[in-house]
Amino acid sequence: MQIKQFHIKKNQMNSWTDIFKNPCPVTIETLITGTVDINLRGTINTEHPDAGYINNEILTVPIKNYIVHHNILGDFLLDAGLDKLYADDPNGGIKGDLADEFYQNRHDNIKFQLESRKITPKAVYLSHLHPDHIAGIRELPKNIPYFVGKGELEQYLPEKEGDFLDGVETIYEIDFLKSEEIPPLGHCADLLGDGSLWAVSTPGHSMGHCSYLINGMDGPIFLTMDVCFIMDNLRLKIAPSDYTWDSGMAQNSLDRILKFLETFPKIKVICGHE
């Protein structure tokens, strides 16, 4: 596997107001490739001073990823979801105590859903390298480019994530420190070069975690990915702590998103697991 640096092209528009005045022919479609059980205590960081009492409640939430349809440039994938092994094995064939459990109905796997739509993605943009976001790579083409925030590969645990990246020919790292800052979100990268799809640096859940913004003709859509598991993270203004590398940094990322949404309240928001 080759690891290369993604060359970030500078966009001439340096404010979200200007960017949103120039929407692009791009839409997204949400795919659900399985479910996972998470505890509300941890989905909401109970150590946050404003948390109050959070119920010890198990939530069954969807594992989501997205097809980005660009009328000119083609189809792209945000995250890879789960492959078909999870229909028969909640651990997806991963052995050991660190293996995560996910649940899947037959034909919910990423390959089946893409093939049923006759879609071959031109690239895959990964929010981070946790299993529920990358297991589907095992059944995706390996000769297309994969992209991930710088720092993610440093945290990748083969004993937990297993063989998910095996066979991938090239992964491009997005070094957000070399990207432009667009207040209030901070470092952002124009992925396709026309302002249609943006990766937003939102570290905390993991070192190189990315959120995404779609600048479509029907209005912008912000995909929080795992900065916000559920809408209650936004409502309570508290980031998750479970499965999170640095909860303080995750809260800082959420705070920037909240400020962004206060400035642009009409933006549609889709949370990572709701």
Steps between C-alpha positions, in 0.01 A plus 500: 500500500631841402438796729501833318418856598183644353573819310250753634396756243431844640143611437464866402198540727609552861165525678206265530269780394679522165521122466127457560428762233662264251326163542602204287320212321554253782265294718543228762328172572516336841571127525450287813717189509415378851441604859699526822401523868636800691438628852343844543751550784802555282303599196460812713817575700381475862817677619394822328400762760163555329414133454281453807362147534517285188308172500687171480313404183603283206422651161497298178621739232569472126842465341490755220705607204422715200512504122591842362350542152672772298330563164831577331773321698319175583432306819705498820465319830520648849599213732463134408262354759494122543570211263285187473687300768297675772175338384624169644754617760459810720881522521540492122759226520728704729636289784599605851363696794531835319264406217187718483152359449271630228174364361391477141215369289594308187550725196559809715874476433667781309587301187145377448357848545745657256455228239120523524538868409759423230752726675877462504645780716788700357648550847422432866533774761525360854395700804728281716621142529266343753359162387141607434631760255753288310407128518325525164833574332557124495246469218565831320742559210857536622634690198310820572639773727412503870532818708537547876596778740865511602548317830248223434753249372708557815206379710397210280497175700531187283416283801164677520435614143650182356534477124274789404773688311664196341550538128433874486749638249513866604385700800526878485543687828335838536732725700257761624781719633577569134138586422327833523305610805142605440346640819337382713567138398876540470711285267307373198596333172319539167511135394378521140633845417168666421362573848249214490647268763702615801685303765500680835765423761316392816755308713421348836297191429822393330820683414417580138120489510321682215148629464361589157302779341300460178440826313208395278238681298231417758702657780804398702505183711740449789594141586637497853618137479606394853547846649127464571366148531141620544304825490509522880871587469394815318200569721699468823818644342700208639728272298523121549765341720466129414729366227666843509874567494493848664165616640626856559608535140172344388312766696707774336407362158133489597516857631624619159218316329245653736631848425482423128138386533411813696637706211323288235189364676330377181769243423380140511697289750536122492655336806729200482269235649147636482 
